[in-house]
Amino acid sequence: MGAEVEHTPEAVGLRRTQKEATRARVLAAARELFDAEGYDGATIREIARRAGVAVGSVFTTFASKGEILSEVMQARLDPLYGEINRVMPHVRGSTVDRLRTLFAIHFEFENRHLRLFLAHIAAAYDWTLSPAARPYGRNPRLTAILRDTVEKGVTTGDVRPDVDLDEVVGLLLAAYAWTYQLAITQGAGVAELIAAMDRRIGVLAEGFSKRA
């Protein structure tokens, strides 16, 4: 009889609701902790404590700390990429100009929660990440936006047609992540980070731009 009750639609619905509530509490607690303590400082135990759930409940919902962070960042970045996809087709100028605009938008956005984004970058170097995790560099939406921007440059004629698009995208991602070390080591603000990235895009452009 008890087993029958456990499998009623009402019981199944209740368990689903409880699981979704646990998931939401974990993600909210994790976002605050990553933003305050960074990737290494945020532990599953502390996330569970802040969420008011058992450690086991966290692992029932997520495979790893990196997967939790990936979920946090996806929820945060989806609206940003939606807006970028809407705006970028209307941005004029050279490929270099469009790339500079794209990264300036990112710096303005990420500076609001700098430690959270640095945690996202740090997760890319976590050997224990599960396949489901999407740390910095594995986000297909950002990669696609950058690739489309450079590919458009090939079409318009200011990027070499023989350029390796994936190589350029990888270098841009590396330059963007490395620029944040200025915020850590020198206390650089948004304007300084954007200026540094502008210079680095210019250097990279020497390699992929089509010669006159």
C-alpha positions as CSV (number, residue, x, y, z in Angstrom):
1,M,0.0,0.0,0.0
2,G,2.8,2.4,0.9
3,A,4.6,1.7,-2.3
4,E,1.4,2.4,-4.3
5,V,1.1,5.8,-2.5
6,E,4.7,6.7,-3.3
7,H,4.0,6.2,-7.0
8,T,0.8,8.2,-7.3
9,P,0.9,11.2,-9.6
10,E,0.5,13.5,-6.5
11,A,3.5,11.9,-4.8
12,V,5.6,12.1,-7.9
13,G,4.7,15.7,-8.4
14,L,5.6,16.5,-4.8
15,R,9.0,14.9,-5.2
16,R,9.6,16.8,-8.4
17,T,8.6,20.1,-6.7
18,Q,10.9,19.4,-3.8
19,K,13.8,18.6,-6.1
20,E,13.3,21.8,-8.1
21,A,13.1,23.8,-4.8
22,T,16.4,22.2,-3.6
23,R,18.0,22.9,-7.0
24,A,17.0,26.6,-6.8
25,R,18.3,27.0,-3.3
26,V,21.6,25.4,-4.2
27,L,22.1,27.6,-7.2
28,A,21.2,30.7,-5.3
29,A,23.6,29.9,-2.4
30,A,26.3,28.8,-4.9
31,R,26.1,32.1,-6.8
32,E,26.6,34.1,-3.6
33,L,29.4,31.9,-2.4
34,F,31.3,31.9,-5.7
35,D,30.9,35.7,-5.9
36,A,32.3,36.1,-2.4
37,E,34.9,33.3,-2.2
38,G,35.9,32.4,-5.7
39,Y,36.1,28.9,-7.1
40,D,38.6,27.3,-4.7
41,G,37.0,29.0,-1.7
42,A,33.5,27.7,-2.5
43,T,33.0,24.2,-1.2
44,I,30.1,21.8,-1.6
45,R,29.7,21.6,2.1
46,E,29.4,25.4,2.5
47,I,27.1,25.6,-0.5
48,A,24.8,23.0,1.2
49,R,25.0,24.8,4.5
50,R,24.0,28.1,2.9
51,A,21.2,26.5,0.9
52,G,19.9,24.7,4.0
53,V,20.1,21.3,2.5
54,A,22.2,18.1,3.1
55,V,25.4,17.6,1.3
56,G,24.0,14.4,-0.2
57,S,21.1,16.4,-1.6
58,V,23.5,18.6,-3.5
59,F,25.3,15.6,-5.1
60,T,21.9,14.1,-5.9
61,T,21.2,17.1,-8.1
62,F,24.6,18.0,-9.4
63,A,27.6,15.9,-10.2
64,S,30.3,18.4,-9.2
65,K,31.0,21.9,-8.0
66,G,32.0,22.8,-11.5
67,E,28.6,21.7,-12.8
68,I,26.9,23.9,-10.2
69,L,28.9,26.9,-11.3
70,S,28.1,26.1,-15.0
71,E,24.4,26.2,-14.2
72,V,24.9,29.5,-12.3
73,M,26.7,31.1,-15.2
74,Q,24.4,29.8,-17.8
75,A,21.4,31.4,-16.1
76,R,23.3,34.6,-15.8
77,L,24.8,34.7,-19.3
78,D,21.9,33.6,-21.4
79,P,20.2,37.0,-21.3
80,L,23.5,38.7,-22.1
81,Y,24.1,36.4,-25.2
82,G,20.5,36.9,-26.3
83,E,21.0,40.7,-26.3
84,I,24.4,40.4,-28.0
85,N,22.9,38.2,-30.7
86,R,20.3,40.9,-31.2
87,V,22.7,43.8,-31.3
88,M,25.8,42.5,-33.1
89,P,24.3,42.2,-36.6
90,H,23.7,45.9,-36.5
91,V,27.2,46.9,-35.2
92,R,29.1,48.6,-38.0
93,G,32.9,48.9,-38.6
94,S,35.7,46.5,-39.2
95,T,36.1,43.1,-37.7
96,V,38.5,44.6,-35.1
97,D,35.9,47.3,-34.2
98,R,33.2,44.7,-33.8
99,L,35.4,42.5,-31.6
100,R,36.3,45.4,-29.4
101,T,32.6,46.3,-29.0
102,L,31.8,42.7,-28.2
103,F,34.4,42.4,-25.5
104,A,33.6,45.9,-24.1
105,I,30.1,44.7,-23.5
106,H,31.4,41.6,-21.7
107,F,33.8,43.7,-19.4
108,E,30.9,46.0,-18.5
109,F,28.7,43.1,-17.7
110,E,31.2,40.9,-15.8
111,N,32.6,43.7,-13.7
112,R,29.3,43.7,-11.7
113,H,30.2,40.3,-10.3
114,L,34.0,40.0,-10.9
115,R,34.8,37.2,-8.5
116,L,32.0,35.1,-9.9
117,F,33.4,35.4,-13.4
118,L,36.9,34.7,-12.2
119,A,35.5,31.6,-10.6
120,H,34.1,30.7,-14.0
121,I,37.6,31.1,-15.6
122,A,39.2,29.1,-12.7
123,A,36.9,26.2,-13.3
124,A,38.4,25.7,-16.7
125,Y,41.5,24.4,-15.0
126,D,39.7,21.9,-12.7
127,W,40.8,18.4,-13.6
128,T,37.8,16.9,-11.8
129,L,35.1,18.6,-13.9
130,S,32.3,16.4,-15.1
131,P,31.5,16.3,-18.8
132,A,28.3,18.2,-18.2
133,A,30.2,21.2,-16.8
134,R,30.6,24.3,-19.0
135,P,33.5,26.4,-17.6
136,Y,35.0,29.3,-19.4
137,G,36.1,28.4,-22.9
138,R,33.5,25.6,-23.3
139,N,30.6,28.0,-23.7
140,P,29.3,27.3,-27.2
141,R,27.3,30.5,-27.4
142,L,30.3,32.8,-26.9
143,T,32.5,30.7,-29.2
144,A,29.8,30.9,-31.9
145,I,29.4,34.7,-31.6
146,L,33.2,35.2,-31.9
147,R,33.5,32.7,-34.8
148,D,30.6,34.4,-36.6
149,T,32.2,37.8,-36.1
150,V,35.5,36.7,-37.6
151,E,33.9,34.7,-40.3
152,K,31.9,37.8,-41.3
153,G,35.3,39.6,-41.6
154,V,36.3,37.0,-44.2
155,T,33.1,37.7,-46.1
156,T,33.6,41.5,-46.0
157,G,37.3,41.2,-47.0
158,D,39.1,42.5,-43.9
159,V,40.1,39.0,-42.6
160,R,42.4,36.7,-44.5
161,P,40.4,33.9,-46.2
162,D,42.9,31.3,-45.2
163,V,42.7,32.1,-41.5
164,D,42.0,29.3,-39.0
165,L,38.8,30.6,-37.4
166,D,39.0,28.2,-34.4
167,E,42.6,29.3,-33.8
168,V,41.6,33.0,-33.8
169,V,38.7,32.3,-31.5
170,G,40.9,30.4,-29.1
171,L,43.4,33.3,-29.0
172,L,40.7,35.9,-28.4
173,L,39.3,33.8,-25.5
174,A,42.7,33.5,-24.0
175,A,43.4,37.2,-24.3
176,Y,40.1,38.0,-22.7
177,A,40.6,35.7,-19.7
178,W,44.2,36.9,-19.2
179,T,43.2,40.6,-19.3
180,Y,41.3,40.0,-16.0
181,Q,44.6,39.5,-14.2
182,L,45.0,43.3,-14.4
183,A,42.0,43.6,-12.1
184,I,43.7,41.2,-9.7
185,T,47.3,42.4,-9.8
186,Q,46.8,46.1,-10.5
187,G,43.2,46.8,-9.4
188,A,42.3,47.8,-13.0
189,G,38.8,49.1,-13.5
190,V,36.5,48.5,-16.5
191,A,37.9,51.3,-18.7
192,E,41.5,50.0,-18.1
193,L,40.5,46.4,-18.9
194,I,38.7,47.5,-22.1
195,A,41.7,49.5,-23.2
196,A,44.0,46.6,-22.6
197,M,41.8,44.2,-24.5
198,D,41.5,46.7,-27.4
199,R,45.3,46.7,-27.6
200,R,45.5,42.9,-27.5
201,I,42.8,42.6,-30.2
202,G,44.9,45.0,-32.3
203,V,48.0,42.8,-31.9
204,L,46.0,39.6,-32.8
205,A,44.6,41.4,-35.8
206,E,48.1,41.8,-37.2
207,G,48.0,38.1,-37.8
208,F,44.5,37.6,-39.1
209,S,43.8,40.9,-41.0
210,K,43.9,40.9,-44.8
211,R,46.8,43.0,-46.1
212,A,46.0,45.9,-48.3
